[in-house]
Amino acid sequence: MADTRHSDTTTTPRYAVAQMADLPGVPCPCGTAKRAFTDDPDQVASFHITTIKADSQTHYHKKLTEIYHVLEGEGHMELDGQHIPLKPGTSVLIKPGCRHRAVGKLTVSITAIPVFDPADEWFD
């Protein structure tokens, strides 16, 4: 007799795939972002590849937590007035309310939890 306790009768996939190179870049306070999974119905998280511009804007989120991971380049991140050096392999967890911006010629991956919402970008 087959064990069906772990079977799933739903036809909705439990995964999603994004080809980041094929996504359009959109302007953001940090530069240009390619955003994946923003239309996920569960709104769990989104993933971004962002190219930082020289004059990135300090901003914060009231609900969003972000994890930045430096892929290329060097610079620093301003976090509530503190300067944190950035280089490839550096990851930074940014909680709601933390004023932040990345500075330098950088490419970063950003995981946004929950999914990114442009209405949750705030400027002083």
C-alpha positions in Angstrom: 0.0 0.0 0.0 1.4 3.4 -1.0 2.0 6.0 1.7 0.1 9.2 0.6 0.7 11.3 3.7 3.2 13.5 1.9 1.4 13.7 -1.4 0.4 17.1 -2.8 -2.6 17.3 -5.1 -2.1 20.9 -6.0 -1.1 21.8 -9.5 0.5 25.1 -8.6 4.3 24.8 -8.8 6.2 25.3 -5.5 9.1 27.0 -7.2 9.9 29.9 -9.6 12.8 30.5 -11.9 14.1 33.9 -13.1 16.7 34.6 -15.8 18.2 37.8 -14.2 20.0 38.8 -17.4 16.6 39.0 -19.2 14.8 41.2 -16.7 14.5 44.9 -17.4 16.5 47.3 -15.1 14.4 49.8 -13.2 15.6 52.9 -11.4 15.8 52.8 -7.6 17.4 55.0 -4.9 20.6 53.0 -5.2 20.9 52.8 -9.0 19.4 50.3 -11.3 17.7 47.1 -10.1 16.7 43.9 -11.9 13.9 42.4 -9.6 12.7 38.8 -9.6 9.7 37.2 -7.9 7.9 40.5 -7.1 4.7 39.0 -8.5 4.8 35.9 -6.4 1.3 35.4 -4.9 2.6 34.5 -1.5 4.7 37.7 -1.3 7.4 35.9 0.7 10.6 37.5 -0.7 12.0 39.0 -3.9 15.6 38.9 -5.3 17.3 41.8 -6.9 20.6 42.4 -8.7 21.4 46.1 -8.3 24.1 48.2 -9.9 24.9 51.0 -7.5 25.2 54.6 -8.9 27.6 57.2 -7.5 24.9 59.4 -6.0 22.7 56.8 -4.4 20.1 58.2 -2.0 19.8 57.4 1.6 16.4 55.8 2.3 14.7 53.3 4.6 11.8 50.9 4.7 9.1 50.7 7.4 8.3 47.0 6.8 11.0 45.5 4.6 14.1 43.7 5.7 16.9 43.5 3.1 20.0 41.4 2.8 22.7 43.0 0.6 25.5 40.7 -0.7 28.3 42.3 -2.7 29.1 40.5 -5.9 31.5 43.0 -7.5 33.4 46.2 -6.6 34.4 48.0 -3.5 32.9 50.8 -1.5 31.0 51.3 1.7 27.5 51.2 3.1 26.1 54.0 5.2 23.9 52.4 7.9 22.3 54.8 10.4 25.3 57.1 10.0 27.9 54.4 10.3 30.3 53.6 7.4 30.8 49.8 6.8 33.4 48.8 4.2 32.2 46.6 1.3 34.0 44.2 -0.9 33.0 41.0 -2.8 31.6 38.5 -0.3 30.4 41.0 2.2 26.7 40.6 3.3 24.7 43.1 5.3 21.3 42.6 7.0 19.3 45.8 7.0 16.2 45.9 9.3 13.2 48.1 9.0 13.9 51.7 9.9 17.6 51.6 9.2 18.6 54.6 7.0 21.0 53.2 4.4 22.7 53.6 1.1 25.6 51.9 -0.7 28.4 54.0 -2.0 31.0 53.0 -4.6 31.1 51.1 -7.9 29.3 48.0 -6.8 27.1 45.2 -8.0 25.0 43.7 -5.2 22.4 41.0 -4.9 19.5 42.0 -2.6 17.0 39.7 -1.0 13.9 41.6 0.2 11.7 40.1 2.9 8.7 40.3 2.4 8.6 40.9 -1.3 9.8 44.4 -2.4 7.1 47.1 -2.3 8.0 50.5 -3.9 5.5 52.2 -1.6 7.8 51.2 1.3 10.7 53.4 0.3 11.0 56.4 2.5 13.3 59.5 2.4 14.0 62.1 5.1 
